[in-house]
């Protein structure tokens, strides 16, 4: 482990996050085990560097966990007025029920629910592919925890996404979002294209529709589990989600295509670096893709600069960045 100091540091940061956010026996064992391995190095300079470098992570985790706790303590409110933003690829419609993830102007994320009043409204929402701003009146309540043994715990699940409350909309006004910032405009357009692609796949026959949404667009429809009960029974859910495999496949496909088109390796790497970021946003910005994207970027740039990263260093760097993005 003498040459894996960065890996040890990343594991220490990850286990520290586990103790802060989900304190349990396994997270404490991992933290203590990693500390023992670091002390086993008998390298005073490395130990002092760990203390210095882990401090900002500790402050960040404690600050984020405290904000999440304060957010969870917000009391239930009726007839509350809230404004925020909805991305079209987060909207889901089941019958006359609309649900989505919304980001409030205060920066908090909530789960949003609304009952569609008529068929015309439903058809309009099914065609909606723009980023929306809304001003709503409704009931803001804490997301409920599981009430039965072994029941899915929605409260705990949504807390991992920094969501503690849900908003049941009574009335609201919705309009298309207009951004005057170039980067935000590109981001909104990518989400709009993602939503449009999801709508387009609805015309595909089963099970191709579910496969296309899950494996290409990063959306897992409930019909996939309903029509394929063995997916959950056999624990194969991870095979039907966008992951590092897709990033690797995309890199290999573009590299092979560029080679056939006689595009230089340097230009291909630069284009691919930007394309990976675009793909991340297009796929809905899922935290699960962060490690794969960062690892892909590092592998590309090491080829460009002829500097080889060790595999566990790439893994460690991608883990640290993913913890910053979604602690």
Secondary structure, 3 states (H helix, E strand, C coil): CCCCHHHHHHHHHHHHHHHHHCCCHHHHHHHHHHHHHHHHCCCHHHHHHHHHHHHHHHHHHHHHHHHHHHHHCCCCEEEEEEEEEECHHHCEEECCEEEEEEEECCCCEEEEEEECCCHHHHHHHHCCCCCEEEEEEEEEEECCCCCCCCCCCHHHHHHCCCEEEEEEEEEEEEEECCCCCHHHHHHHHHHHHHHHHHHHHCCCCCCHHHHHHHHCCCCCCHHHHHHCHHHHHCCCHHHHCCCHHHHHHHHHHHHHHHHHCCCCHHHHHHHHHHHHHHHHHHCCCCHHHHHHHHHHHHHHHHHHHCCCCCHHHHHHHHHHHHHHHCC
